[in-house]
Amino acid sequence: MKKIGVRIVAAIATSSLIVTPVMAAPSVDKLKEDKAAKESEVSSLQEQLRGILSEIGNLEEELISIGEQKLQAESDLKDAEEKEKEQYEAMKKRIQYMYEEGNTSAFEALVTADNFTELVSKAEYVQNVHTYDREQLQEYVETKQEIAELKTSLEEDEKELQTKQVEYEAKEDELNTTIAAKQDEVADLDAEIQEAVEAAARELAARQEAERQAQLAAANNNNNNTNNNTNNNTNNGNTGNNGNTGNNGNTGNTGNTGNTGGSTVSGPNANGSTIVSRAYSQLGKPYVWGACGPNSFDCSGFVSYCLTGSFSRLGTTFTFMAWPRVSDPQPGDVCTTYNHCGIYIGGGQMIHAPHTGDVVKVGPVQSGMIFVRRP
């Protein structure tokens, strides 16, 4: 019996070894293939992101430009309406005077002249008065026409702004859908995907900055050429070479430091308290595309004001994404994505201008935002 039992146990052990094969560990070559496939996916994703982000960046600049035009048209309209009001009041006083004096005042002025010289003088005066009245009326008519044209321009700007806004949001959705699809396919590539987004944004920001610097250099060169010509004409060409100092404008190439966006900085923000104070001072101001204050802001216009203290644009979200990342964010640092930005105030909170229809306010730092600091 013992021998039979031993044989049965041996048979069972043997069969179990046959039924349950040992799984071999993946080979190094297979791991390399998997890594190469994932790297290829990241590369493909980055190429897609680069194209979409480029379109989003261009749309953002168009939205800002249209917004600025709309703000200018609103300002011009306000001035024209005030001018119309003043002209109307002046014309009412003139009409009242003419009514009180009667229609015979001009005729009486002529017939009461003592001599021919006085008659000519009074006739010229009467002619000048009537000419003035006609000019005032013509100016009033032109002002009314200007107001009508400005209102039409405002309506067109508003329609274009709305169209661009829809297109902008559609591109945002496309980008988010692309990222989500790749994240589903390769769940462990989140870090690489985020880096791809940032790299594409930095590349776009650097390209835009290079274009701006090129335009600035061209403008400087034109100014220098003008100065050279003026100096040549004034000093017989001897001192005209001083205009070459204009080549210092090439220092604008330092804008390429934006490529350091991949680096990180740490430690306190020296201007943090000032930046945060400026941010708090603008709470409640409405969001308006293209606005940099003082009465309204868009998100990058608001951040620009907080960082500089002046109501002028420092850059767009793509500009900020190219700045050095902060490993230990401090109040006054910028929190940004490719489509929104704000000023970090600590405790996971930021002050930002969210979107059309909203106002500058305190809110949580949004998911996916990175922290950067002005170089």
Secondary structure, 3 states (H helix, E strand, C coil): CHHHHHHHHHHHHHHHHHHCCCCCCCCHHHHHHHHHHHHHHHHHHHHHHHHHHHHHHHHHHHHHHHHHHHHHHHHHHHHHHHHHHHHHHHHHHHHHHHHHHCCCHHHHHHHCCCCHHHHHHHHHHHHHHHHHHHHHHHHHHHHHHHHHHHHHHHHHHHHHHHHHHHHHHHHHHHHHHHHHHHHHHCHHHHHHHHHHHHHHHHHHHHHHHHHHHHHHHHHHHHHHHHHHHHHHHHHCCCCHHHHHHHHHHHHHHHHHHHHHHHCEECCCCCCHHHHHHHHHHCCCCEECCCCECCCCECHHHHHHHHHHCCCCCCCCHHHHHCCCEECCCCCCCEEECCCCEEEEEECCEEEECCCCCCECEEEECCCCCEEECCC
